[in-house]
Amino acid sequence: MPIVIPADPNDNEDFDVSAEALDRAQRSRLIRRTRTALGLSQTEFASRFRVPVGTLRDWEQARATPPDFAIAYVRVIGKHPDLVAKVVA
């Protein structure tokens, strides 16, 4: 995987960032921002929108890459949270 952001040579703890890692970070940020904009905890969001809380945590902390369908689902949640909650209830 190509390096998108090279490590800072003046920082011994810095590391290269691959395109995959950057994509995973952007996806995790979208999910976290959507949840916090709704004022929901991880547990509340997971319960309301039928996402396993462990999966949500892994996505938000960029330990796992959310698949494309999950990103699409989160975008719909962000635009129509009450409708989605009603449909999945």
Beta strands, then each sheet from edge to edge (+ up, - down):
strand 1: 3-5
strand 2: 17-18
sheet 1: 1+ 2-
end
